C-alpha cells in the first residue's frame, strides 16, 4: 500500500513529481493503525473516536508533542499484506522506458502481472469535518467486519484546502468482479460521492495525473445514480470508456 493519493485531476497545480514526493513522505511518517488481527474488537469504538480523520493533524502538533501522521488505517481480521516484487517491477519499468516501447495500460498491466504487483484501491475525496469522519466510520466498520481487507484515510492538513482521501483496497486490479464487489461494499456504508479506482502499480511507478506518458492514473470511475431504482453505482472502465454496470 502506498501514497498520499492523487485527487483525480482536481488540483492542476500539483504535477506528477510533486505528488510522488508527497506520497513517499506520507508513507515514511508514522501511521495510526487499528489491526483487527491483534487488537480486541471492544477497543475499536474508542480508537475511532480518538483518531477521527478531521482531528488528526498530518504534520503533528508541537504544542502537544504530537508527531506527524502519514495515514490512519484499519487492517481487517484476515488482512495479509501482498505487495509482490516492487523492486523487480521498477527495474522492469526502467528497461521498458529505455527500450523506446510505447507505454500503455496493457504494457503496465503486463509488468504488474509478471511481478505480482496487483493490489489497487478505490479512492474517494471528501471535505474535512463531518463528511470524511462519517464516511470513514462506515468504511472502518466494514473492514472490522471482514467485508473489506484494509482501508486508510489521510489526516487533516490545517494549512491546505485540499480534501481528505479514503482508500479502500482490493487484492487484484485485474479481477473486475473483485473491484466491483468492493464498490458495492463502499456504497452499502452510505458513501455516495464519486469514486476512482487506481492500481498500486501506477503509484509504485510514479504515474499520477499529468504524467509524461499521458496515461489516466485511474482505470475505473464509479458514480452513484440517485435516480435509478433501486439506486446503484454506474461504473465506467476508463481504459476503454465502456460502462461496466
Buried (B, 14 or more C-beta within 10 A) or exposed (E): BBBBBBBBBEBEEBBBEEBBEBBBEBBEBEBBBBEBEEBEEEEBEEBBEEBBBBEBBBBBEEEEEEEBBBBBBBBBBEBEEBBBEBEBBBEBBEEBEEEEEEBEBEBBBEBBBEBBBBBBBBBBBBEBBEBBBBBBBBBBBBBBEEBBBBBBBBBBBEEEEBBBBBBBBBBBBEEBEEBBBBBEBBBEBEBBBEBBBBBBBBBBBBBBBBBEBEBBBBBBBBEBBEEEEEEBBEBBBBBEEEEBE
